[in-house]
Amino acid sequence: MSRLMVFALSIVLALSPAAAGAQSSATPKSPAVPASAASAGPVDIEDAAVTAIVRELLQRLQSRTFDRACLEPGYSRLVSDQSIARTEVLLDSLGEPRRFDFLERISGGDASAYAYHVTLTRGALDILLILDENRKIAGVVFGIRLNAPVET
């Protein structure tokens, strides 16, 4: 049986009021829309640059080379060094990433949230990454599945 543990580097959404109102529903995803669409809501188109940010974030946390420069300044002030250190140890214990799967993007106001599922050698990880308009990290949540079946 898999255990799910949600671990957040202080889930703080440094978003505008309009962005904070954008929500994902439990209903199936909406059809894919162009990334340039002006309306807020779920988007099924993967952005390779954001996937690279997610990969680099995980790699830097696991290798203990995390740099606060990737964080939005307000979010950086809220995340303690102790939180980062605990996250580094926990994520490193899950082993090497085997697969990154983009799930969806939700945009609103001046920020976007990106959901990914990552399969690692010793577990699985759900990542919700919130980026501001400058592609700085304005929030991140890790949902860790311990003892999850691992694809080979």
Secondary structure, DSSP 8 states (H G I E B T S, - for coil): --EEEEEES-------HHHHH----SS-------TT-SS-EEE----HHHHHHHHHHHHHHHTT---GGGB-HHHHHHS-HHHHHHHHHHHHTT--EEEEEEEEEEEETTEEEEEEEEEETTEEEEEEEEEETTS-EEEEEEEEEET-----
